[in-house]
Amino acid sequence: MRAGDLRHPVVIQHQTTQQDPATGEVATAWVDFARVWAAVDPLSARDLIAAQASQSQASGRITIRYRPGVLPTMRILHRGQVFTIIGQPLPDRNSGLEYLTLVVATGVNDG
């Protein structure tokens, strides 16, 4: 993949729990894990039909440079839209340390 293909800024977020010091209430919140450049691709018609046949919620792929620590419990923000990561991030075929492909679904991920 060429660097020019990674032209969309995205934010990877993870969920944390925080305790309010005044009330002691524990609340969950999404915080930024990383801001990276990505290739954001919707599924092709063929992929979408295959995904629907297997009752998958997949709606696209997001490819980023390899980054350790990206988990399926995280979510992606792109242009104000929330994408849930479906399954494990897929490493590139050559070294496994160049790119990660994230299969995503649109919609809010509250954890």
MDTraj code that builds the backbone (N, CA, C; nanometers):
import mdtraj as md
import numpy as np

residues = "MET ARG ALA GLY ASP LEU ARG HIS PRO VAL VAL ILE GLN HIS GLN THR THR GLN GLN ASP PRO ALA THR GLY GLU VAL ALA THR ALA TRP VAL ASP PHE ALA ARG VAL TRP ALA ALA VAL ASP PRO LEU SER ALA ARG ASP LEU ILE ALA ALA GLN ALA SER GLN SER GLN ALA SER GLY ARG ILE THR ILE ARG TYR ARG PRO GLY VAL LEU PRO THR MET ARG ILE LEU HIS ARG GLY GLN VAL PHE THR ILE ILE GLY GLN PRO LEU PRO ASP ARG ASN SER GLY LEU GLU TYR LEU THR LEU VAL VAL ALA THR GLY VAL ASN ASP GLY".split()
xyz = np.array([
    [0.0842, -0.1176, 0.0000],
    [0.0000, 0.0000, 0.0000],
    [0.0886, 0.1237, 0.0000],
    [0.0492, 0.2213, -0.0779],
    [0.1247, 0.3454, -0.0861],
    [0.0820, 0.4400, 0.0258],
    [0.1729, 0.5233, 0.0698],
    [0.1433, 0.6175, 0.1778],
    [0.0294, 0.7114, 0.1397],
    [0.0168, 0.7455, 0.0106],
    [-0.0894, 0.8348, -0.0339],
    [-0.2284, 0.7770, -0.0160],
    [-0.2386, 0.6446, -0.0037],
    [-0.3686, 0.5816, 0.0192],
    [-0.4195, 0.6078, 0.1605],
    [-0.3283, 0.6367, 0.2518],
    [-0.3661, 0.6648, 0.3910],
    [-0.3928, 0.8144, 0.4041],
    [-0.5065, 0.8593, 0.3538],
    [-0.5331, 1.0026, 0.3459],
    [-0.6469, 1.0503, 0.4355],
    [-0.7037, 0.9608, 0.5150],
    [-0.8143, 0.9981, 0.6024],
    [-0.7676, 0.9998, 0.7480],
    [-0.7799, 1.1132, 0.8166],
    [-0.7456, 1.1136, 0.9588],
    [-0.8563, 1.0446, 1.0392],
    [-0.8181, 0.9511, 1.1235],
    [-0.9135, 0.8817, 1.2096],
    [-0.8611, 0.8822, 1.3529],
    [-0.9521, 0.8608, 1.4466],
    [-0.9166, 0.8523, 1.5880],
    [-0.9556, 0.7138, 1.6373],
    [-0.8612, 0.6447, 1.6990],
    [-0.8888, 0.5157, 1.7621],
    [-0.9141, 0.5447, 1.9096],
    [-1.0251, 0.4940, 1.9626],
    [-1.0597, 0.5191, 2.1025],
    [-1.0758, 0.3876, 2.1782],
    [-1.0502, 0.3945, 2.3086],
    [-1.0765, 0.2797, 2.3954],
    [-1.1584, 0.3273, 2.5142],
    [-1.2287, 0.2336, 2.5751],
    [-1.3188, 0.2675, 2.6848],
    [-1.2466, 0.2517, 2.8182],
    [-1.2675, 0.3495, 2.9060],
    [-1.2082, 0.3435, 3.0392],
    [-1.3154, 0.3735, 3.1429],
    [-1.2871, 0.3369, 3.2662],
    [-1.3761, 0.3726, 3.3765],
    [-1.3058, 0.4766, 3.4612],
    [-1.3834, 0.5750, 3.5032],
    [-1.3292, 0.6830, 3.5848],
    [-1.4209, 0.7048, 3.7039],
    [-1.3610, 0.7374, 3.8175],
    [-1.4397, 0.7637, 3.9371],
    [-1.4402, 0.9128, 3.9649],
    [-1.5598, 0.9663, 3.9845],
    [-1.5755, 1.1077, 4.0175],
    [-1.5290, 1.1279, 4.1616],
    [-1.4268, 1.2117, 4.1847],
    [-1.3751, 1.2289, 4.3208],
    [-1.4770, 1.2915, 4.4157],
    [-1.5684, 1.3709, 4.3642],
    [-1.6668, 1.4374, 4.4500],
    [-1.7772, 1.3427, 4.4952],
    [-1.8277, 1.2607, 4.4037],
    [-1.9423, 1.1756, 4.4368],
    [-1.9056, 1.0291, 4.4534],
    [-1.7913, 0.9878, 4.4008],
    [-1.7522, 0.8479, 4.4065],
    [-1.8170, 0.7630, 4.2981],
    [-1.8974, 0.8262, 4.2136],
    [-1.9654, 0.7540, 4.1064],
    [-1.8636, 0.7072, 4.0019],
    [-1.8806, 0.5837, 3.9570],
    [-1.7932, 0.5285, 3.8538],
    [-1.8658, 0.5385, 3.7197],
    [-1.8006, 0.6005, 3.6233],
    [-1.8597, 0.6180, 3.4904],
    [-1.7618, 0.5686, 3.3846],
    [-1.8162, 0.5233, 3.2736],
    [-1.7311, 0.4823, 3.1622],
    [-1.7257, 0.5944, 3.0595],
    [-1.6118, 0.6054, 2.9948],
    [-1.5934, 0.7097, 2.8936],
    [-1.4993, 0.6572, 2.7857],
    [-1.5156, 0.7101, 2.6642],
    [-1.4256, 0.6781, 2.5538],
    [-1.3157, 0.7830, 2.5500],
    [-1.1910, 0.7371, 2.5481],
    [-1.0775, 0.8289, 2.5409],
    [-0.9917, 0.7925, 2.4197],
    [-0.9217, 0.8922, 2.3670],
    [-0.8390, 0.8715, 2.2485],
    [-0.7198, 0.7815, 2.2799],
    [-0.7001, 0.6812, 2.1964],
    [-0.5850, 0.5920, 2.2042],
    [-0.4777, 0.6396, 2.1068],
    [-0.5219, 0.6776, 1.9854],
    [-0.4273, 0.7242, 1.8836],
    [-0.5018, 0.7988, 1.7738],
    [-0.4319, 0.8963, 1.7147],
    [-0.4801, 0.9651, 1.5948],
    [-0.3870, 0.9219, 1.4823],
    [-0.4441, 0.8596, 1.3801],
    [-0.3627, 0.8029, 1.2723],
    [-0.4250, 0.8347, 1.1365],
    [-0.3464, 0.8147, 1.0312],
    [-0.3945, 0.8274, 0.8942],
    [-0.4366, 0.6896, 0.8471],
    [-0.5469, 0.6843, 0.7711],
    [-0.6024, 0.5552, 0.7314],
    [-0.6607, 0.5590, 0.5914],
    [-0.6746, 0.4402, 0.5342],
    [-0.7523, 0.4216, 0.4112],
    [-0.8877, 0.3682, 0.4566],
    [-0.9943, 0.4395, 0.4247],
    [-1.1293, 0.4009, 0.4655],
    [-1.2044, 0.3565, 0.3406],
    [-1.2420, 0.2289, 0.3365],
    [-1.3069, 0.1719, 0.2181],
    [-1.4373, 0.1039, 0.2568],
    [-1.5487, 0.1441, 0.1940],
    [-1.6731, 0.0693, 0.2156],
    [-1.6604, -0.0673, 0.1489],
    [-1.7397, -0.1631, 0.1942],
    [-1.7374, -0.2943, 0.1303],
    [-1.7917, -0.2837, -0.0110],
    [-1.7358, -0.3616, -0.1009],
    [-1.7874, -0.3662, -0.2376],
    [-1.9229, -0.4367, -0.2359],
    [-1.9962, -0.4267, -0.3446],
    [-2.1271, -0.4923, -0.3528],
    [-2.1131, -0.6429, -0.3309],
    [-2.0094, -0.7012, -0.3882],
    [-1.9867, -0.8454, -0.3721],
    [-1.9586, -0.8798, -0.2254],
    [-1.8721, -0.8015, -0.1598],
    [-1.8406, -0.8251, -0.0188],
    [-1.9632, -0.8047, 0.0688],
    [-2.0442, -0.7031, 0.0363],
    [-2.1637, -0.6733, 0.1151],
    [-2.2635, -0.7877, 0.1061],
    [-2.2820, -0.8437, -0.0125],
    [-2.3735, -0.9575, -0.0288],
    [-2.3223, -1.0773, 0.0503],
    [-2.1925, -1.1022, 0.0447],
    [-2.1340, -1.2133, 0.1202],
    [-2.1483, -1.1905, 0.2702],
    [-2.1306, -1.0669, 0.3147],
    [-2.1434, -1.0355, 0.4574],
    [-2.2871, -1.0545, 0.5036],
    [-2.3833, -1.0147, 0.4209],
    [-2.5236, -1.0314, 0.4576],
    [-2.5613, -1.1785, 0.4600],
    [-2.5027, -1.2573, 0.3706],
    [-2.5311, -1.4003, 0.3672],
    [-2.4848, -1.4675, 0.4958],
    [-2.3752, -1.4206, 0.5521],
    [-2.3259, -1.4785, 0.6769],
    [-2.3785, -1.4036, 0.7986],
    [-2.4742, -1.3139, 0.7779],
    [-2.5371, -1.2343, 0.8832],
    [-2.4354, -1.1502, 0.9592],
    [-2.3347, -1.1045, 0.8891],
    [-2.2334, -1.0175, 0.9476],
    [-2.2814, -0.8732, 0.9439],
    [-2.2309, -0.7915, 1.0331],
    [-2.2655, -0.6500, 1.0354],
    [-2.1586, -0.5662, 0.9658],
    [-2.0624, -0.6298, 0.9047],
    [-1.9508, -0.5573, 0.8444],
    [-1.9998, -0.4579, 0.7405],
    [-1.9421, -0.3367, 0.7438],
    [-1.9819, -0.2356, 0.6458],
    [-1.8617, -0.1717, 0.5770],
    [-1.7401, -0.2062, 0.6189],
    [-1.6240, -0.1476, 0.5540],
    [-1.4935, -0.1987, 0.6105],
    [-1.3850, -0.1436, 0.5537],
    [-1.2497, -0.1767, 0.5993],
    [-1.1743, -0.0479, 0.6236],
    [-1.0968, -0.0473, 0.7298],
    [-1.0090, 0.0654, 0.7583],
    [-0.8681, 0.0085, 0.7710],
    [-0.7761, 0.0620, 0.6912],
    [-0.6373, 0.0152, 0.6935],
    [-0.5494, 0.1247, 0.7512],
    [-0.4671, 0.0877, 0.8499],
    [-0.3754, 0.1818, 0.9149],
    [-0.2355, 0.1220, 0.9140],
    [-0.1354, 0.2056, 0.9375],
    [-0.0002, 0.1521, 0.9570],
    [-0.0021, 0.0664, 1.0832],
    [0.0850, -0.0353, 1.0865],
    [0.0901, -0.1251, 1.2015],
    [0.1073, -0.0453, 1.3302],
    [0.0284, -0.0807, 1.4274],
    [0.0353, -0.0159, 1.5578],
    [0.0009, -0.1212, 1.6627],
    [0.0921, -0.1516, 1.7543],
    [0.0601, -0.2505, 1.8575],
    [-0.0467, -0.1967, 1.9522],
    [-0.1254, -0.2865, 2.0067],
    [-0.2244, -0.2477, 2.1063],
    [-0.3634, -0.2204, 2.0529],
    [-0.3850, -0.2297, 1.9216],
    [-0.5191, -0.2086, 1.8661],
    [-0.6001, -0.3357, 1.8910],
    [-0.7151, -0.3200, 1.9581],
    [-0.7968, -0.4340, 1.9994],
    [-0.9378, -0.4253, 1.9426],
    [-1.0092, -0.5377, 1.9346],
    [-1.1462, -0.5355, 1.8840],
    [-1.2439, -0.4655, 1.9788],
    [-1.2016, -0.4373, 2.1014],
    [-1.2885, -0.3663, 2.1958],
    [-1.2848, -0.2154, 2.1742],
    [-1.1998, -0.1710, 2.0835],
    [-1.1868, -0.0278, 2.0549],
    [-1.2852, 0.0132, 1.9458],
    [-1.2898, 0.1427, 1.9189],
    [-1.3738, 0.1935, 1.8105],
    [-1.2965, 0.2995, 1.7335],
    [-1.3476, 0.3315, 1.6138],
    [-1.2836, 0.4287, 1.5252],
    [-1.3803, 0.5440, 1.5013],
    [-1.3294, 0.6667, 1.5074],
    [-1.4073, 0.7844, 1.4702],
    [-1.3513, 0.8386, 1.3395],
    [-1.4419, 0.8602, 1.2432],
    [-1.4023, 0.9150, 1.1133],
    [-1.5132, 1.0068, 1.0645],
    [-1.4798, 1.1349, 1.0480],
    [-1.5758, 1.2354, 1.0013],
    [-1.7041, 1.2355, 1.0838],
    [-1.6903, 1.2231, 1.2148],
    [-1.8047, 1.2271, 1.3044],
    [-1.8840, 1.0979, 1.3117],
    [-1.8411, 0.9952, 1.2409],
    [-1.9115, 0.8673, 1.2415],
    [-1.8334, 0.7672, 1.3255],
    [-1.9075, 0.6845, 1.4008],
    [-1.8462, 0.5843, 1.4872],
    [-1.8462, 0.4497, 1.4155],
    [-1.7296, 0.3839, 1.4148],
    [-1.7162, 0.2512, 1.3555],
    [-1.6728, 0.1540, 1.4645],
    [-1.7444, 0.0441, 1.4774],
    [-1.7097, -0.0620, 1.5706],
    [-1.6154, -0.1590, 1.5006],
    [-1.5077, -0.1977, 1.5668],
    [-1.4141, -0.2955, 1.5098],
    [-1.4726, -0.4349, 1.5304],
    [-1.4811, -0.5105, 1.4207],
    [-1.5358, -0.6463, 1.4262],
    [-1.4204, -0.7451, 1.4147],
    [-1.3974, -0.8233, 1.5167],
    [-1.2918, -0.9247, 1.5121],
    [-1.1530, -0.8662, 1.5317],
    [-1.0552, -0.9551, 1.5247],
    [-0.9159, -0.9158, 1.5451],
    [-0.8640, -0.8345, 1.4262],
    [-0.7784, -0.7340, 1.4513],
    [-0.7122, -0.6629, 1.3413],
    [-0.6295, -0.7616, 1.2582],
    [-0.6348, -0.7456, 1.1259],
    [-0.5655, -0.8374, 1.0353],
    [-0.4333, -0.7765, 0.9900],
    [-0.3191, -0.8413, 1.0202],
    [-0.1892, -0.7881, 0.9769],
    [-0.1684, -0.8093, 0.8273],
    [-0.0752, -0.7334, 0.7693],
    [-0.0453, -0.7486, 0.6268],
    [0.0184, -0.8850, 0.6005],
    [0.0150, -0.9276, 0.4748],
    [0.0623, -1.0619, 0.4367],
    [0.2132, -1.0772, 0.4428],
    [0.2864, -0.9709, 0.4166],
    [0.4319, -0.9832, 0.4049],
    [0.5001, -1.0032, 0.5392],
    [0.5050, -0.9003, 0.6201],
    [0.5779, -0.9093, 0.7466],
    [0.4856, -0.9122, 0.8673],
    [0.3619, -0.8669, 0.8490],
    [0.2702, -0.8571, 0.9620],
    [0.2958, -0.7350, 1.0474],
    [0.3955, -0.6551, 1.0089],
    [0.4326, -0.5382, 1.0884],
    [0.4258, -0.4086, 1.0088],
    [0.3583, -0.4123, 0.8938],
    [0.3517, -0.2926, 0.8105],
    [0.2152, -0.2247, 0.8199],
    [0.1086, -0.3018, 0.8022],
    [-0.0272, -0.2474, 0.8054],
    [-0.1200, -0.3370, 0.8850],
    [-0.2283, -0.2779, 0.9357],
    [-0.3377, -0.3522, 0.9977],
    [-0.4647, -0.3187, 0.9216],
    [-0.5449, -0.4196, 0.8916],
    [-0.6753, -0.3974, 0.8314],
    [-0.7802, -0.4270, 0.9370],
    [-0.8693, -0.3312, 0.9578],
    [-0.9754, -0.3441, 1.0566],
    [-1.1077, -0.3569, 0.9831],
    [-1.1788, -0.4660, 1.0048],
    [-1.3132, -0.4811, 0.9496],
    [-1.4058, -0.4106, 1.0474],
    [-1.4890, -0.3202, 0.9951],
    [-1.5690, -0.2350, 1.0834],
    [-1.7167, -0.2374, 1.0450],
    [-1.7991, -0.1978, 1.1413],
    [-1.9424, -0.1782, 1.1200],
    [-1.9764, -0.0394, 1.1700],
    [-2.0718, 0.0248, 1.1051],
    [-2.1128, 0.1570, 1.1500],
    [-2.2085, 0.1419, 1.2667],
    [-2.2112, 0.2432, 1.3503],
    [-2.3003, 0.2423, 1.4652],
    [-2.2246, 0.2722, 1.5918],
    [-2.2980, 0.3095, 1.6924],
    [-2.2380, 0.3481, 1.8194],
    [-2.1950, 0.2245, 1.8954],
    [-2.0747, 0.2280, 1.9483],
    [-2.0229, 0.1202, 2.0317],
    [-2.0084, 0.1749, 2.1727],
    [-2.1005, 0.1360, 2.2592],
    [-2.0933, 0.1808, 2.3983],
    [-2.0213, 0.0799, 2.4852],
    [-1.9621, -0.0186, 2.4241],
    [-1.8839, -0.1145, 2.4984],
    [-1.9474, -0.2467, 2.4953],
])
top = md.Topology()
chain = top.add_chain()
for i, resn in enumerate(residues, 1):
    res = top.add_residue(resn, chain, resSeq=i)
    for name in ("N", "CA", "C"):
        top.add_atom(name, md.element.get_by_symbol(name[0]), res)
traj = md.Trajectory(xyz[None], top)
